Amino acid sequence: MGDPDIPACSPLLYQLQLLDIREKPDPLDLLISDRIRIGNQKRERGNFFFQREEFVMAAQSYCMALHVLTTQTRAGESTRVAEHEEVQECRVKCLNNLAATQMKLEHVDEALLTCQDVLFLDPLNVKALFRKGKLLSDKGEYQEAMETLKKALRLEPSTKVGLRPTLFEYFKIHLCTLVQKSLKGYNGKECLILFNK
């Protein structure tokens, strides 16, 4: 006897039975290596949702990853320096991705705080500086936005270390636009001088 013949577009009724549940583990009970592995899995899930433009799901995944990626330990335990650095590296990736997601969701204040969190862990993070500059300009805080974007340009003057050419060009155009908005009377030549400072 083969599979039953079910006509197309027929409604199907499934009956599910829950056999077991388990609580998610407390991150403090996990080894650092397991925290990193789980955190990266959740970050990759967030990336999957981000690519599908399911930004709420992406944000939730990044937040779950950040919850796991902690270097806190139970009293009396300690982490090795290498493990601590690896966790911080993973946190920076998750926070950067979360900031990008929050920007897509137009959660400006939350994205700005997330960029600040990245910069606390990695003060020279160009992506976070660029996002912070853009967010500040969106809020009308042009002077601080210009300073932040100029700092990012000084750190990343070319596309060698990771900024795609289109992003780099956008970077320069955005800074010129800020200059023109905040300082009336600037022209294109004066704006280009900023990139040589």
Buried (B, 14 or more C-beta within 10 A) or exposed (E): EEEEEEEEEEEEEEEEEEEEEEEEEEBEEBEBEEBBBBBBBBBEBBBEBBEEEBBEBBBBBBBBBBBBBBBEEEEEEEBEEEBEEBBEBBBBBBBBBBBBBBBBBEBBEBBBBBBEBBBEEBEEBBBBBBBBBBBBBBEEBBEEBBEBBBBBBEBBEEBEEEBEEEBBEBBBEBBBEBBBBBEEEBEEEEBEEBBEE
